Amino acid sequence: IVGRQVVGSEYLKDFKTVSRKHAKFFKEKGKWFIEDLGSTNGTFVNNVIVSPGQKKEIKHDDIIKLSSQVILKVKL
């Protein structure tokens, strides 16, 4: 789980557009996924919103946005 008050908080604490518990990354059957945890400003994979509670597979070079201010590139 990443956000302003969990893993990554030392990097995300100043980004008020990122929720305290924003999203969850997890591995299932050898594949990586992200799930939005009901964040205020949304989680996006390749500019497509991930609905709260929906798991979305992530792959190498995907672009993940935790709000409009935090953009990550997947390196698997």
Contacts in CASP RR format, 6 or more apart in sequence:
PFRMAT RR
TARGET T0000
AUTHOR 0000-0000-0000
METHOD contacts of the structure
MODEL  1
IVGRQVVGSEYLKDFKTVSRKHAKFFKEKGKWFIEDLGSTNGTFVNNVIV
SPGQKKEIKHDDIIKLSSQVILKVKL
1 7 0 8 1.000
1 21 0 8 1.000
1 22 0 8 1.000
1 23 0 8 1.000
1 24 0 8 1.000
1 25 0 8 1.000
1 37 0 8 1.000
2 8 0 8 1.000
2 12 0 8 1.000
2 22 0 8 1.000
2 23 0 8 1.000
2 24 0 8 1.000
2 25 0 8 1.000
2 66 0 8 1.000
3 9 0 8 1.000
3 12 0 8 1.000
3 18 0 8 1.000
3 19 0 8 1.000
3 20 0 8 1.000
3 21 0 8 1.000
3 22 0 8 1.000
3 23 0 8 1.000
3 66 0 8 1.000
4 12 0 8 1.000
4 13 0 8 1.000
4 15 0 8 1.000
4 16 0 8 1.000
4 18 0 8 1.000
4 19 0 8 1.000
4 20 0 8 1.000
4 22 0 8 1.000
5 20 0 8 1.000
5 21 0 8 1.000
6 20 0 8 1.000
6 21 0 8 1.000
12 18 0 8 1.000
12 22 0 8 1.000
12 66 0 8 1.000
12 70 0 8 1.000
15 66 0 8 1.000
15 67 0 8 1.000
15 69 0 8 1.000
15 70 0 8 1.000
17 40 0 8 1.000
17 41 0 8 1.000
17 66 0 8 1.000
17 67 0 8 1.000
17 68 0 8 1.000
17 69 0 8 1.000
17 70 0 8 1.000
18 39 0 8 1.000
18 41 0 8 1.000
18 66 0 8 1.000
18 67 0 8 1.000
18 69 0 8 1.000
18 70 0 8 1.000
19 37 0 8 1.000
19 38 0 8 1.000
19 39 0 8 1.000
19 40 0 8 1.000
19 41 0 8 1.000
21 37 0 8 1.000
22 36 0 8 1.000
22 37 0 8 1.000
22 39 0 8 1.000
22 42 0 8 1.000
22 43 0 8 1.000
22 66 0 8 1.000
22 67 0 8 1.000
23 34 0 8 1.000
23 35 0 8 1.000
23 36 0 8 1.000
23 37 0 8 1.000
23 39 0 8 1.000
23 43 0 8 1.000
23 50 0 8 1.000
23 66 0 8 1.000
24 34 0 8 1.000
24 35 0 8 1.000
24 37 0 8 1.000
25 32 0 8 1.000
25 33 0 8 1.000
25 34 0 8 1.000
25 58 0 8 1.000
26 32 0 8 1.000
26 33 0 8 1.000
26 35 0 8 1.000
26 55 0 8 1.000
27 33 0 8 1.000
28 55 0 8 1.000
31 57 0 8 1.000
32 57 0 8 1.000
32 58 0 8 1.000
32 59 0 8 1.000
32 74 0 8 1.000
32 76 0 8 1.000
33 55 0 8 1.000
33 56 0 8 1.000
33 57 0 8 1.000
33 58 0 8 1.000
34 43 0 8 1.000
34 45 0 8 1.000
34 50 0 8 1.000
34 55 0 8 1.000
34 56 0 8 1.000
34 58 0 8 1.000
34 64 0 8 1.000
35 50 0 8 1.000
35 53 0 8 1.000
35 54 0 8 1.000
35 55 0 8 1.000
35 56 0 8 1.000
36 42 0 8 1.000
36 43 0 8 1.000
36 50 0 8 1.000
36 51 0 8 1.000
36 52 0 8 1.000
36 53 0 8 1.000
36 54 0 8 1.000
37 52 0 8 1.000
37 53 0 8 1.000
38 52 0 8 1.000
38 53 0 8 1.000
39 52 0 8 1.000
39 66 0 8 1.000
39 67 0 8 1.000
40 67 0 8 1.000
41 66 0 8 1.000
41 67 0 8 1.000
41 68 0 8 1.000
42 49 0 8 1.000
42 50 0 8 1.000
42 65 0 8 1.000
42 66 0 8 1.000
42 67 0 8 1.000
43 49 0 8 1.000
43 50 0 8 1.000
43 64 0 8 1.000
43 65 0 8 1.000
43 66 0 8 1.000
44 50 0 8 1.000
44 63 0 8 1.000
44 64 0 8 1.000
44 65 0 8 1.000
45 56 0 8 1.000
45 58 0 8 1.000
45 62 0 8 1.000
45 63 0 8 1.000
45 64 0 8 1.000
46 62 0 8 1.000
46 63 0 8 1.000
47 63 0 8 1.000
47 65 0 8 1.000
48 56 0 8 1.000
50 56 0 8 1.000
58 64 0 8 1.000
58 74 0 8 1.000
58 76 0 8 1.000
59 74 0 8 1.000
59 76 0 8 1.000
60 74 0 8 1.000
60 75 0 8 1.000
60 76 0 8 1.000
61 73 0 8 1.000
61 74 0 8 1.000
61 75 0 8 1.000
62 73 0 8 1.000
62 74 0 8 1.000
63 71 0 8 1.000
63 72 0 8 1.000
63 73 0 8 1.000
63 74 0 8 1.000
64 71 0 8 1.000
64 72 0 8 1.000
64 73 0 8 1.000
64 74 0 8 1.000
65 71 0 8 1.000
65 72 0 8 1.000
66 72 0 8 1.000
END
